[in-house]
């Protein structure tokens, strides 16, 4: 399955490139629009295939764990019964479930399993589930042992692999000294000439300040009855959901925080690198200009990268350089190799603005120069006495963020309307 998905993934990239390659300077607008639409559809399918590869790996691991658990729960047979090391014929429902997982194909079943499936399907009884009085009353309504949780991406500014994190036990004001001596050079000195001593080239120092701003989820309450009767551990579920709320607010503030009684978000603190000519589009040359607006000293950092949201990535995937090469390069998810842009890694951050008038849509630079101050760990607290007999839960988080060097990260802004 994995090999098939990998092959399909490679074919989709090839098809997407072929669609764009058909767009020439003399291609009419209708045909260009059609090819662009086809490219977007292919890349949407490409994203789905990548997700399927990741999910298949997780499901395989989960199935292995479940099988280990089932094996540990099987009773040891008494004398005269089948021994544990002997093959036990699977039940009909197990075979039926296996067939459904295979997409309804019976070719993946063994001869014995197909025989069991055939026998089960051939049974005809007068009593039925569909009619309550014919037996339906005896069939309990079941609830799945899992819950479908909606998701939305919210990283990655709280991630220590992206930024530089400082963990402190208390929230006292934390000052970071800075110095910028890059504009000062030495001078030629004539023989026997006295060295200048007027203080004109003294080093100038500065500092950045990190505070500890608090954000909370507000209380979420639930009844004693729900806590006792639900098949799920409501306290654990609520804790997970509130933890993600804290993650979302942290990423949003560290991305676009105003810096006034709030973190100075990376977008807010970054300097202008390049201005796009269009309102809702960017070109390959403009991406290259953004990259080269950052000094090479920062581009050599292991944390140098691009950052933009997913819709902007969709537009960038179509861009080529002057030699017709795609700026975006497909990685290899099987080998843990991410996609890259102009040879650099990139991060998807949904808190960065989408393409639009006067929007800061892309960042590039050394994100290691952005400092995230974390005060302890996020806290999730359950109140049992305050809302007794019901329960309440809330979470809070303390952090701050600041760009230590304004030259380290630059942004690309689109044209004004």
KOLGUDO-610132 format. One record per atom (N, C-alpha, C): residue in one letter; x, y, z. Coordinates in steps of 0.2 Angstrom, whole numbers, padded with zeros to 4 digits, always signed. Layout:
<sites>
aXYZ;...
</sites>
This chain:
<sites>
x+0004-0006+0000;x+0000+0000+0000;x+0004+0006+0000;x+0010+0006+0004;x+0014+0012+0005;x+0017+0013-0002;x+0020+0008-0005;x+0023+0009-0011;x+0019+0011-0017;x+0012+0009-0017;x+0007+0011-0022;x+0006+0019-0020;x+0005+0021-0014;x+0004+0028-0013;x+0010+0032-0015;x+0016+0030-0013;x+0022+0033-0015;x+0022+0034-0023;x+0021+0029-0027;x+0021+0030-0034;x+0015+0035-0036;x+0010+0034-0033;x+0004+0039-0035;x+0006+0046-0033;x+0010+0047-0028;x+0012+0054-0026;x+0017+0057-0031;x+0021+0052-0033;x+0026+0055-0038;x+0023+0056-0045;x+0018+0052-0047;x+0014+0054-0053;x+0010+0060-0053;x+0007+0062-0047;x+0004+0068-0046;x+0008+0074-0047;x+0014+0074-0044;x+0019+0079-0045;x+0020+0080-0052;x+0022+0075-0056;x+0023+0075-0063;x+0018+0078-0067;x+0012+0076-0065;x+0006+0079-0069;x+0005+0086-0068;x+0006+0088-0061;x+0005+0095-0060;x+0010+0099-0063;x+0016+0097-0064;x+0021+0101-0068;x+0020+0101-0075;x+0017+0095-0078;x+0015+0095-0085;x+0010+0101-0086;x+0005+0101-0082;x+0000+0106-0082;x+0002+0113-0083;x+0007+0115-0078;x+0010+0121-0078;x+0015+0123-0084;x+0018+0117-0086;x+0023+0118-0092;x+0019+0120-0098;x+0013+0118-0099;x+0009+0119-0105;x+0007+0127-0105;x+0008+0130-0100;x+0006+0137-0100;x+0012+0141-0103;x+0011+0144-0109;x+0016+0148-0112;x+0014+0155-0113;x+0019+0159-0115;x+0017+0166-0116;x+0012+0167-0121;x+0011+0163-0126;x+0005+0164-0130;x-0001+0160-0129;x-0001+0157-0123;x-0007+0153-0121;x-0013+0157-0120;x-0019+0156-0123;x-0025+0161-0121;x-0027+0160-0114;x-0031+0165-0112;x-0033+0165-0105;x-0037+0160-0103;x-0041+0158-0107;x-0046+0152-0105;x-0042+0146-0104;x-0037+0144-0109;x-0033+0138-0108;x-0029+0139-0102;x-0026+0145-0100;x-0022+0145-0094;x-0026+0144-0088;x-0032+0147-0088;x-0036+0146-0082;x-0038+0139-0081;x-0039+0135-0087;x-0041+0128-0086;x-0035+0124-0084;x-0029+0126-0086;x-0023+0122-0084;x-0021+0124-0076;x-0022+0130-0074;x-0021+0132-0067;x-0026+0128-0063;x-0032+0127-0065;x-0038+0124-0061;x-0036+0116-0061;x-0033+0114-0066;x-0031+0107-0066;x-0025+0106-0061;x-0021+0110-0061;x-0015+0110-0057;x-0017+0110-0050;x-0022+0115-0048;x-0024+0115-0041;x-0027+0109-0039;x-0031+0106-0043;x-0035+0100-0042;x-0030+0094-0040;x-0025+0094-0045;x-0020+0088-0044;x-0016+0089-0037;x-0014+0096-0035;x-0010+0097-0029;x-0015+0095-0023;x-0021+0097-0024;x-0026+0095-0018;x-0026+0087-0017;x-0026+0084-0023;x-0026+0076-0022;x-0019+0074-0019;x-0014+0078-0021;x-0007+0076-0019;x-0007+0077-0011;x-0010+0083-0009;x-0010+0084-0001;x-0014+0078+0002;x-0019+0076-0001;x-0023+0070+0002;x-0019+0064+0002;x-0015+0062-0003;x-0011+0056-0003;x-0005+0057+0002;x-0002+0062+0003;x+0003+0063+0008;x-0001+0062+0015;x-0007+0064+0016;x-0010+0063+0022;x-0012+0055+0023;x-0014+0052+0017;x-0015+0045+0018;x-0009+0041+0020;x-0003+0043+0017;x+0003+0039+0019;x+0004+0040+0026;x+0004+0046+0029;x+0005+0047+0036;x+0000+0043+0040;x-0007+0044+0038;x-0012+0040+0042;x-0011+0032+0042;x-0009+0030+0036;x-0008+0023+0035;x-0002+0020+0040;x+0003+0024+0041;x+0008+0023+0046;x+0005+0022+0053;x+0001+0027+0054;x-0002+0028+0061;x-0007+0022+0062;x-0011+0020+0057;x-0015+0015+0058;x-0012+0008+0059;x-0006+0007+0055;x-0003+0001+0055;x+0000+0000+0062;x+0003+0005+0065;x+0005+0005+0072;x+0000+0004+0077;x-0006+0007+0076;x-0011+0006+0081;x-0014-0001+0080;x-0014-0004+0074;x-0017-0011+0073;x-0012-0016+0077;x-0006-0014+0077;x-0001-0019+0080;x-0002-0018+0087;x-0003-0012+0090;x-0004-0012+0097;x-0011-0015+0099;x-0016-0014+0095;x-0022-0018+0097;x-0022-0025+0097;x-0018-0028+0092;x-0017-0035+0091;x-0013-0038+0097;x-0008-0034+0100;x-0005-0036+0106;x-0009-0036+0112;x-0014-0031+0112;x-0018-0031+0118;x-0023-0037+0117;x-0026-0038+0111;x-0031-0044+0111;x-0027-0050+0113;x-0021-0051+0111;x-0018-0057+0112;x-0017-0058+0120;x-0015-0052+0123;x-0014-0053+0130;x-0021-0054+0134;x-0027-0053+0131;x-0033-0054+0134;x-0036-0061+0133;x-0034-0064+0128;x-0036-0071+0126;x-0036-0076+0132;x-0041-0079+0134;x-0040-0084+0140;x-0036-0090+0138;x-0033-0093+0143;x-0029-0099+0142;x-0034-0105+0142;x-0034-0109+0137;x-0039-0114+0136;x-0038-0120+0141;x-0043-0123+0144;x-0042-0129+0149;x-0040-0135+0145;x-0038-0140+0148;x-0036-0146+0145;x-0042-0149+0141;x-0040-0151+0135;x-0045-0154+0130;x-0048-0148+0126;x-0047-0142+0127;x-0049-0137+0123;x-0043-0135+0118;x-0044-0131+0113;x-0039-0129+0109;x-0034-0125+0112;x-0027-0126+0111;x-0022-0123+0114;x-0020-0116+0111;x-0017-0111+0115;x-0016-0105+0112;x-0011-0105+0106;x-0007-0110+0106;x-0003-0110+0100;x-0006-0113+0094;x-0012-0115+0094;x-0016-0118+0089;x-0020-0112+0085;x-0021-0113+0079;x-0024-0108+0075;x-0032-0108+0077;x-0034-0102+0078;x-0041-0101+0080;x-0045-0098+0075;x-0050-0101+0072;x-0054-0099+0067;x-0057-0092+0068;x-0056-0087+0064;x-0059-0080+0065;x-0067-0080+0065;x-0070-0076+0069;x-0077-0075+0069;x-0079-0072+0062;x-0086-0072+0061;x-0088-0069+0055;x-0087-0062+0055;x-0089-0059+0060;x-0088-0051+0060;x-0081-0049+0059;x-0076-0053+0062;x-0069-0051+0061;x-0068-0051+0053;x-0070-0057+0050;x-0069-0057+0043;x-0072-0052+0039;x-0079-0050+0041;x-0082-0045+0037;x-0079-0038+0038;x-0076-0037+0044;x-0073-0031+0045;x-0067-0030+0041;x-0063-0036+0041;x-0057-0036+0036;x-0059-0034+0029;x-0064-0037+0027;x-0066-0036+0020;x-0068-0029+0019;x-0071-0025+0024;x-0073-0018+0023;x-0067-0014+0023;x-0062-0016+0027;x-0055-0012+0027;x-0052-0013+0020;x-0053-0018+0017;x-0050-0019+0010;x-0054-0016+0004;x-0059-0012+0006;x-0063-0009+0001;x-0068-0013-0002;x-0070-0019+0001;x-0075-0023-0001;x-0072-0029-0006;x-0066-0029-0006;x-0063-0034-0010;x-0062-0040-0006;x-0064-0046-0009;x-0063-0053-0005;x-0056-0056-0007;x-0053-0053-0012;x-0047-0056-0015;x-0041-0056-0009;x-0042-0052-0005;x-0037-0051+0001;x-0038-0056+0006;x-0044-0060+0006;x-0046-0065+0011;x-0043-0071+0010;x-0041-0075+0015;x-0039-0082+0014;x-0045-0086+0012;x-0043-0093+0010;x-0049-0097+0008;x-0053-0098+0014;x-0051-0099+0020;x-0055-0101+0026;x-0059-0095+0027;x-0056-0088+0027;x-0060-0082+0028;x-0066-0081+0023;x-0065-0083+0017;x-0070-0082+0012;x-0075-0087+0013;x-0074-0093+0015;x-0079-0098+0017;x-0083-0096+0023;x-0080-0093+0028;x-0083-0090+0034;x-0088-0085+0032;x-0086-0080+0027;x-0090-0075+0025;x-0096-0077+0021;x-0095-0083+0017;x-0100-0085+0013;x-0105-0089+0017;x-0103-0092+0022;x-0108-0096+0027;x-0112-0090+0031;x-0109-0085+0033;x-0113-0080+0037;x-0117-0076+0032;x-0116-0075+0026;x-0120-0071+0022;x-0126-0075+0019;x-0125-0082+0020;x-0131-0086+0017;x-0136-0088+0022;x-0135-0085+0029;x-0140-0087+0034;x-0146-0082+0032;x-0152-0086+0033;x-0158-0082+0032;x-0163-0084+0038;x-0164-0078+0042;x-0169-0080+0048;x-0175-0075+0047;x-0180-0078+0050;x-0186-0074+0051;x-0186-0068+0056;x-0182-0069+0061;x-0181-0064+0066;x-0176-0059+0063;x-0177-0053+0064;x-0173-0048+0061;x-0172-0042+0066;x-0167-0038+0064;x-0165-0032+0068;x-0170-0026+0066;x-0171-0026+0059;x-0175-0020+0057;x-0182-0020+0060;x-0185-0025+0062;x-0191-0025+0065;x-0191-0026+0073;x-0193-0021+0076;x-0192-0021+0084;x-0195-0027+0087;x-0201-0029+0085;x-0204-0034+0088;x-0202-0041+0086;x-0198-0041+0080;x-0195-0047+0078;x-0188-0048+0081;x-0186-0044+0085;x-0179-0045+0088;x-0176-0038+0089;x-0178-0033+0086;x-0174-0027+0086;x-0174-0024+0093;x-0179-0025+0097;x-0178-0023+0104;x-0172-0026+0108;x-0170-0031+0106;x-0164-0035+0109;x-0157-0032+0107;x-0157-0028+0102;x-0151-0025+0099;x-0149-0018+0102;x-0144-0018+0106;x-0143-0012+0110;x-0140-0006+0105;x-0141+0000+0106;x-0138+0005+0102;x-0131+0006+0105;x-0126+0006+0100;x-0119+0006+0102;x-0116+0013+0101;x-0112+0015+0104;x-0108+0021+0103;x-0101+0020+0102;x-0098+0022+0096;x-0091+0021+0094;x-0087+0023+0100;x-0081+0019+0101;x-0076+0020+0106;x-0071+0025+0104;x-0073+0029+0099;x-0069+0035+0098;x-0073+0041+0096;x-0070+0047+0096;x-0074+0053+0095;x-0070+0057+0089;x-0074+0059+0084;x-0071+0063+0079;x-0070+0070+0081;x-0064+0072+0081;x-0062+0079+0083;x-0060+0083+0077;x-0063+0089+0076;x-0061+0093+0071;x-0055+0096+0072;x-0051+0097+0067;x-0044+0100+0068;x-0043+0106+0063;x-0038+0110+0066;x-0036+0116+0062;x-0028+0117+0064;x-0024+0118+0059;x-0017+0119+0060;x-0016+0125+0064;x-0011+0125+0069;x-0010+0131+0073;x-0003+0133+0075;x+0002+0128+0072;x+0009+0129+0074;x+0012+0135+0069;x+0018+0136+0070;x+0023+0132+0074;x+0027+0137+0078;x+0025+0143+0080;x+0029+0148+0083;x+0031+0146+0090;x+0027+0141+0093;x+0029+0139+0100;x+0034+0134+0100;x+0036+0132+0094;x+0040+0126+0093;x+0048+0128+0094;x+0051+0124+0099;x+0058+0126+0100;x+0063+0124+0094;x+0060+0120+0089;x+0064+0119+0083;x+0064+0124+0078;x+0059+0129+0079;x+0059+0134+0074;x+0062+0141+0077;x+0060+0142+0083;x+0063+0148+0087;x+0067+0146+0092;x+0070+0152+0096;x+0074+0150+0102;x+0070+0151+0108;x+0069+0146+0112;x+0065+0147+0118;x+0069+0147+0124;x+0066+0151+0129;x+0069+0153+0135;x+0064+0151+0140;x+0065+0146+0144;x+0061+0143+0149;x+0063+0146+0156;x+0058+0149+0159;x+0059+0152+0166;x+0054+0150+0171;x+0056+0149+0177;x+0051+0147+0182;x+0047+0153+0185;x+0049+0159+0184;x+0045+0165+0186;x+0044+0170+0180;x+0039+0174+0181;x+0038+0179+0176;x+0041+0186+0176;x+0046+0186+0180;x+0050+0193+0181;x+0052+0195+0174;x+0053+0202+0173;x+0055+0205+0167;x+0062+0202+0166;x+0063+0200+0159;x+0069+0197+0157;x+0072+0202+0151;x+0078+0205+0152;x+0081+0209+0147;x+0086+0205+0144;x+0086+0206+0137;x+0091+0203+0133;x+0096+0208+0130;x+0102+0208+0132;x+0107+0213+0129;x+0108+0212+0121;x+0108+0218+0117;x+0110+0217+0110;x+0115+0222+0108;x+0118+0220+0103;x+0123+0225+0100;x+0124+0224+0093;x+0124+0230+0089;x+0124+0230+0082;x+0130+0234+0080;x+0136+0231+0078;x+0142+0234+0076;x+0143+0233+0069;x+0138+0231+0065;x+0139+0229+0058;x+0141+0235+0053;x+0139+0241+0055;x+0140+0247+0051;x+0147+0250+0052;x+0151+0248+0057;x+0157+0251+0059;x+0163+0247+0056;x+0168+0250+0053;x+0174+0247+0051;x+0180+0250+0054;x+0186+0247+0053;x+0192+0250+0055;x+0194+0255+0049;x+0200+0259+0051;x+0202+0264+0046;x+0209+0263+0045;x+0212+0265+0039;x+0219+0265+0037;x+0222+0270+0042;x+0229+0268+0044;x+0233+0272+0048;x+0239+0274+0045;x+0241+0280+0045;x+0248+0282+0042;x+0253+0281+0047;x+0259+0280+0045;x+0265+0279+0049;x+0266+0285+0054;x+0267+0283+0060;x+0268+0288+0065;x+0262+0293+0067;x+0256+0291+0063;x+0250+0295+0065;x+0247+0293+0071;x+0244+0298+0075;x+0241+0297+0081;x+0234+0293+0080;x+0232+0288+0084;x+0226+0285+0083;x+0220+0290+0085;x+0215+0290+0082;x+0209+0294+0084;x+0206+0292+0090;x+0205+0296+0095;x+0202+0295+0101;x+0196+0299+0103;x+0191+0300+0098;x+0186+0305+0100;x+0179+0301+0101;x+0179+0295+0102;x+0173+0291+0104;x+0168+0290+0098;x+0170+0292+0092;x+0166+0292+0087;x+0164+0284+0085;x+0168+0280+0087;x+0167+0273+0085;x+0166+0268+0091;x+0164+0271+0096;x+0162+0267+0102;x+0156+0263+0100;x+0156+0257+0103;x+0151+0252+0102;x+0145+0254+0106;x+0139+0253+0102;x+0133+0255+0105;x+0129+0249+0107;x+0126+0248+0113;x+0123+0242+0115;x+0115+0244+0116;x+0111+0239+0116;x+0104+0240+0117;x+0101+0234+0121;x+0095+0233+0121;x+0092+0228+0125;x+0085+0227+0122;x+0083+0220+0122;x+0076+0218+0121;x+0073+0216+0128;x+0066+0217+0128;x+0063+0215+0135;x+0058+0210+0133;x+0058+0205+0138;x+0053+0199+0138;x+0049+0200+0144;x+0043+0200+0144;x+0038+0200+0149;x+0035+0193+0150;x+0029+0193+0153;x+0026+0186+0154;x+0018+0188+0154;x+0015+0188+0148;x+0008+0189+0147;x+0004+0183+0148;x-0001+0184+0151;x-0006+0178+0153;x-0012+0178+0148;x-0013+0172+0146;x-0019+0170+0142;x-0023+0164+0145;x-0029+0165+0145;x-0033+0159+0148;x-0039+0157+0144;x-0042+0151+0145;x-0047+0148+0141;x-0054+0150+0143;x-0055+0153+0149;x-0061+0154+0153;x-0063+0147+0155;x-0068+0146+0160;x-0070+0140+0163;x-0075+0137+0158;x-0074+0130+0157;x-0079+0126+0154;x-0082+0121+0159;x-0088+0121+0160;x-0091+0117+0165;x-0095+0111+0162;x-0096+0106+0166;x-0100+0100+0164;x-0103+0097+0170;x-0109+0094+0169;x-0112+0091+0174;x-0109+0085+0177;x-0111+0083+0183;x-0109+0077+0187;x-0112+0071+0183;x-0118+0072+0180;x-0121+0066+0176;x-0117+0065+0170;x-0115+0070+0166;x-0111+0069+0160;x-0105+0066+0162;x-0102+0068+0168;x-0095+0065+0170;x-0096+0058+0171;x-0102+0056+0174;x-0102+0049+0177;x-0105+0044+0171;x-0109+0047+0166;x-0112+0043+0162;x-0109+0042+0155;x-0105+0047+0153;x-0102+0047+0146;x-0097+0041+0146;x-0097+0038+0140;x-0092+0033+0138;x-0085+0035+0138;x-0084+0042+0137;x-0078+0045+0136;x-0076+0048+0143;x-0069+0049+0144;x-0067+0052+0150;x-0067+0060+0148;x-0073+0063+0151;x-0074+0070+0149;x-0068+0074+0151;x-0066+0073+0157;x-0060+0077+0160;x-0054+0077+0155;x-0052+0071+0153;x-0046+0070+0148;x-0048+0074+0142;x-0054+0073+0139;x-0056+0076+0133;x-0055+0083+0133;x-0058+0086+0138;x-0058+0093+0139;x-0051+0096+0140;x-0047+0092+0144;x-0040+0094+0144;x-0036+0095+0138;x-0038+0090+0133;x-0035+0090+0127;x-0037+0096+0123;x-0043+0097+0123;x-0046+0103+0119;x-0044+0109+0121;x-0044+0110+0128;x-0041+0117+0130;x-0034+0118+0129;x-0030+0112+0130;x-0023+0113+0128;x-0022+0115+0121;x-0026+0113+0116;x-0025+0115+0109;x-0027+0123+0109;x-0032+0125+0113;x-0034+0132+0113;x-0028+0136+0115;x-0025+0134+0120;x-0019+0138+0122;x-0013+0138+0117;x-0013+0132+0113;x-0008+0132+0108;x-0010+0137+0102;x-0016+0137+0101;x-0018+0142+0095;x-0017+0149+0097;x-0019+0151+0103;x-0018+0158+0105;x-0010+0160+0106;x-0006+0155+0108;x+0001+0156+0108;x+0004+0157+0101;x+0002+0153+0096;x+0005+0154+0090;x+0002+0160+0087;x-0004+0162+0088;x-0007+0168+0085;x-0003+0174+0088;x-0002+0175+0094;x+0001+0180+0097;x+0008+0181+0095;x+0012+0175+0095;x+0019+0175+0093;x+0020+0177+0085;x+0014+0176+0082;x+0015+0178+0074;x+0013+0185+0073;x+0007+0187+0076;x+0005+0194+0074;x+0003+0198+0080;x+0006+0197+0086;x+0005+0201+0092;x+0007+0208+0091;x+0004+0213+0094;x+0006+0220+0092;x+0012+0222+0096;x+0014+0219+0101;x+0020+0221+0105;x+0018+0226+0110;x+0011+0228+0110;x+0009+0233+0116;x+0004+0229+0120;x+0007+0228+0126;x+0004+0223+0131;x+0002+0217+0129;x+0007+0214+0124;x+0006+0208+0121;x+0013+0206+0118;x+0014+0200+0116;x+0020+0198+0113;x+0021+0202+0106;x+0027+0203+0104;x+0029+0207+0098;x+0030+0201+0093;x+0024+0200+0089;x+0024+0194+0084;x+0029+0195+0079;x+0031+0189+0076;x+0037+0189+0071;x+0035+0193+0065;x+0029+0193+0063;x+0026+0197+0057;x+0027+0204+0059;x+0025+0206+0065;x+0025+0213+0067;x+0032+0216+0068;x+0036+0212+0070;x+0043+0214+0072;x+0048+0214+0066;x+0046+0210+0061;x+0050+0209+0055;x+0051+0215+0051;x+0057+0216+0047;x+0058+0222+0043;x+0055+0220+0036;x+0054+0226+0032;x+0052+0225+0025;x+0058+0222+0021;x+0056+0217+0017;x+0061+0214+0013;x+0060+0215+0006;x+0054+0215+0004;x+0052+0216-0003;x+0044+0218-0004;x+0042+0222-0009;x+0035+0223-0010;x+0033+0220-0016;x+0028+0216-0016;x+0026+0213-0023;x+0022+0218-0027;x+0022+0217-0033;x+0019+0222-0038;x+0011+0221-0038;x+0009+0215-0037;x+0002+0214-0037;x-0001+0214-0030;x-0008+0214-0030;x-0012+0215-0024;x-0013+0208-0021;x-0014+0203-0025;x-0016+0196-0023;x-0012+0191-0026;x-0006+0192-0028;x-0001+0187-0031;x+0006+0189-0030;x+0010+0184-0030;x+0017+0185-0030;x+0021+0181-0035;x+0027+0184-0037;x+0031+0180-0042;x+0037+0177-0040;x+0040+0173-0044;x+0046+0169-0042;x+0052+0174-0040;x+0052+0179-0044;x+0057+0184-0043;x+0056+0188-0037;x+0050+0189-0035;x+0049+0193-0028;x+0051+0188-0022;x+0050+0181-0023;x+0052+0177-0018;x+0060+0177-0017;x+0063+0177-0023;x+0070+0177-0023;x+0073+0184-0020;x+0069+0189-0022;x+0071+0196-0019;x+0071+0196-0011;x+0065+0192-0009;x+0064+0192-0001;x+0070+0188+0002;x+0072+0183-0001;x+0077+0179+0001;x+0084+0183+0002;x+0085+0186-0004;x+0092+0190-0004;x+0091+0197+0000;x+0085+0199+0002;x+0085+0205+0007;x+0088+0203+0014;x+0089+0197+0015;x+0092+0195+0022;x+0099+0194+0021;x+0103+0196+0025;x+0111+0196+0024;x+0113+0188+0024;x+0118+0186+0020;x+0120+0179+0020;x+0122+0177+0027;x+0124+0181+0031;x+0126+0178+0038;x+0120+0175+0041;x+0114+0177+0040;x+0108+0174+0043;x+0106+0168+0039;x+0107+0169+0033;x+0104+0163+0028;x+0108+0157+0030;x+0114+0157+0033;x+0118+0151+0034;x+0116+0148+0041;x+0111+0151+0044;x+0109+0148+0051;x+0105+0141+0050;x+0105+0136+0054;x+0101+0130+0053;x+0094+0132+0054;x+0092+0137+0057;x+0085+0139+0058;x+0082+0144+0053;x+0086+0145+0047;x+0084+0150+0042;x+0079+0146+0038;x+0073+0149+0037;x+0068+0146+0033;x+0063+0152+0031;x+0058+0149+0027;x+0052+0153+0024;x+0046+0152+0029;x+0042+0156+0029;x+0035+0155+0033;x+0030+0158+0029;x+0024+0155+0029;x+0018+0158+0025;x+0012+0153+0027;x+0006+0155+0025;x+0001+0150+0026;x+0000+0146+0020;x-0005+0141+0021;x-0006+0136+0016;x-0008+0138+0010;x-0012+0143+0009;x-0015+0146+0003;x-0009+0149-0001;x-0005+0152+0003;x+0001+0155-0001;x+0006+0150-0003;x+0006+0145+0000;x+0010+0139-0002;x+0007+0136-0009;x+0001+0136-0009;x-0002+0133-0015;x-0001+0138-0021;x+0000+0144-0020;x+0002+0149-0026;x+0009+0148-0027;x+0013+0147-0022;x+0021+0147-0023;x+0022+0140-0027;x+0018+0135-0026;x+0020+0129-0029;x+0020+0129-0037;x+0017+0134-0040;x+0016+0135-0047;x+0022+0140-0050;x+0026+0143-0045;x+0031+0148-0048;x+0037+0144-0050;x+0040+0148-0055;x+0047+0145-0058;x+0052+0151-0058;x+0058+0149-0058;x+0063+0154-0059;x+0064+0156-0066;x+0069+0160-0067;x+0071+0162-0074;x+0073+0157-0079;x+0075+0151-0076;x+0077+0146-0080;x+0071+0140-0081;x+0066+0142-0078;x+0060+0137-0079;x+0060+0132-0074;x+0064+0133-0069;x+0064+0128-0063;x+0059+0130-0058;x+0056+0125-0055;x+0051+0126-0050;x+0055+0128-0043;x+0052+0134-0040;x+0055+0136-0034;x+0054+0131-0028;x+0048+0128-0028;x+0046+0123-0023;x+0048+0116-0026;x+0052+0112-0021;x+0054+0106-0022;x+0051+0101-0018;x+0048+0095-0021;x+0045+0090-0017;x+0050+0086-0013;x+0048+0085-0006;x+0052+0081-0002;x+0051+0074-0003;x+0052+0070+0002;x+0051+0063+0003;x+0049+0061+0010;x+0042+0060+0010;x+0039+0059+0017;x+0041+0053+0020;x+0043+0048+0016;x+0045+0041+0018;x+0052+0041+0021;x+0056+0046+0019;x+0063+0046+0022;x+0063+0052+0027;x+0057+0055+0028;x+0057+0061+0033;x+0060+0067+0030;x+0061+0068+0023;x+0064+0074+0020;x+0058+0079+0018;x+0058+0085+0021;x+0052+0089+0019;x+0053+0093+0013;x+0048+0095+0010;x+0048+0099+0004;x+0052+0106+0006;x+0055+0109+0000;x+0059+0115+0001;x+0057+0120-0004;x+0060+0126-0002;x+0059+0132-0007;x+0065+0135-0008;x+0068+0135-0014;x+0074+0138-0015;x+0080+0135-0011;x+0079+0129-0009;x+0084+0126-0005;x+0083+0126+0002;x+0078+0130+0004;x+0077+0131+0012;x+0071+0128+0014;x+0070+0126+0020;x+0064+0123+0023;x+0059+0129+0024;x+0053+0127+0025;x+0048+0132+0026;x+0043+0129+0031;x+0039+0133+0034;x+0034+0132+0039;x+0028+0134+0037;x+0022+0130+0038;x+0016+0133+0037;x+0013+0136+0043;x+0011+0142+0043;x+0008+0145+0049;x+0002+0149+0047;x-0004+0146+0049;x-0010+0149+0047;x-0012+0155+0050;x-0008+0158+0054;x-0009+0164+0057;x-0006+0170+0053;x-0002+0168+0048;x+0001+0173+0043;x-0004+0175+0038;x-0005+0181+0036;x-0010+0183+0031;x-0010+0180+0025;x-0016+0179+0022;x-0017+0176+0015;x-0015+0182+0010;x-0015+0180+0004;x-0013+0185-0002;x-0019+0190-0002;x-0018+0196-0002;x-0023+0201-0002;x-0019+0208-0002;x-0023+0213-0002;x-0020+0220-0002;x-0016+0222+0004;x-0010+0224+0003;x-0005+0227+0008;x-0005+0222+0014;x-0004+0215+0012;x-0004+0210+0017;x+0004+0207+0017;x+0006+0206+0023;x+0013+0203+0024;x+0012+0195+0024;x+0013+0193+0018;x+0011+0186+0016;x+0016+0181+0017;x+0023+0183+0017;x+0028+0178+0018;x+0034+0181+0022;x+0037+0177+0026;x+0043+0179+0029;x+0049+0174+0027;x+0055+0177+0028;x+0061+0173+0027;x+0066+0176+0032;x+0070+0171+0035;x+0076+0174+0039;x+0078+0168+0044;x+0082+0171+0049;x+0084+0166+0054;x+0079+0167+0060;x+0075+0162+0060;x+0070+0162+0066;x+0073+0160+0072;x+0079+0158+0073;x+0083+0157+0079;x+0084+0164+0083;x+0083+0170+0079;x+0084+0176+0082;x+0077+0179+0085;x+0072+0175+0084;x+0066+0176+0088;x+0065+0172+0094;x+0065+0176+0100;x+0065+0173+0106;x+0058+0172+0109;x+0056+0166+0111;x+0050+0164+0115;x+0051+0163+0122;x+0049+0167+0126;x+0050+0166+0133;x+0043+0162+0136;x+0045+0156+0139;x+0039+0152+0142;x+0040+0152+0149;x+0035+0154+0153;x+0035+0154+0160;x+0032+0147+0162;x+0036+0143+0165;x+0033+0136+0166;x+0030+0133+0160;x+0025+0128+0162;x+0022+0125+0157;x+0015+0127+0157;x+0011+0126+0151;x+0004+0128+0151;x+0000+0124+0157;x-0005+0127+0160;x-0008+0124+0166;x-0015+0123+0164;x-0017+0116+0165;x-0024+0114+0165;x-0027+0113+0172;x-0032+0116+0174;x-0034+0115+0181;x-0042+0113+0181;x-0043+0108+0185;x-0050+0105+0186;x-0053+0108+0193;x-0058+0111+0193;x-0061+0113+0199;x-0067+0109+0201;x-0066+0105+0207;x-0071+0100+0209;x-0075+0103+0215;x-0073+0107+0219;x-0077+0110+0224;x-0081+0116+0222;x-0078+0121+0218;x-0081+0127+0217;x-0087+0126+0213;x-0088+0121+0209;x-0094+0120+0205;x-0098+0114+0207;x-0096+0111+0213;x-0099+0105+0216;x-0107+0105+0216;x-0110+0100+0213;x-0107+0093+0212;x-0105+0093+0204;x-0106+0098+0201;x-0103+0098+0194;x-0096+0100+0194;x-0093+0100+0188;x-0085+0101+0187;x-0084+0106+0182;x-0078+0109+0183;x-0076+0115+0179;x-0069+0114+0177;x-0067+0116+0171;x-0060+0116+0169;x-0058+0122+0165;x-0052+0124+0166;x-0049+0130+0163;x-0041+0129+0162;x-0039+0133+0157;x-0032+0132+0156;x-0029+0139+0155;x-0022+0140+0157;x-0019+0147+0156;x-0012+0145+0154;x-0009+0151+0151;x-0002+0150+0148;x+0001+0157+0149;x+0007+0157+0151;x+0011+0163+0151;x+0017+0163+0147;x+0018+0168+0142;x+0023+0168+0138;x+0024+0175+0135;x+0030+0176+0131;x+0031+0182+0128;x+0035+0181+0122;x+0036+0185+0117;x+0040+0184+0111;x+0043+0191+0109;x+0049+0190+0106;x+0052+0196+0103;x+0058+0194+0098;x+0058+0198+0093;x+0063+0197+0088;x+0070+0201+0091;x+0075+0197+0092;x+0081+0200+0095;x+0085+0204+0090;x+0084+0203+0084;x+0088+0206+0079;x+0084+0208+0073;x+0082+0214+0072;x+0077+0216+0067;x+0080+0214+0060;x+0086+0213+0059;x+0089+0212+0052;x+0088+0204+0050;x+0087+0200+0055;x+0087+0193+0054;x+0081+0190+0051;x+0075+0193+0051;x+0069+0191+0047;x+0066+0197+0044;x+0064+0195+0037;x+0061+0201+0033;x+0055+0198+0030;x+0050+0202+0029;x+0044+0200+0026;x+0043+0203+0019;x+0038+0199+0015;x+0036+0201+0009;x+0029+0204+0009;x+0028+0210+0007;x+0021+0213+0008;x+0018+0214+0001;x+0012+0213+0000;x+0009+0214-0007;x+0007+0221-0008;x+0005+0223-0014;x+0004+0230-0016;x-0003+0232-0012;x-0003+0238-0011;x-0009+0241-0008;x-0015+0241-0014;x-0021+0241-0012;x-0027+0241-0017;x-0027+0247-0021;
</sites>
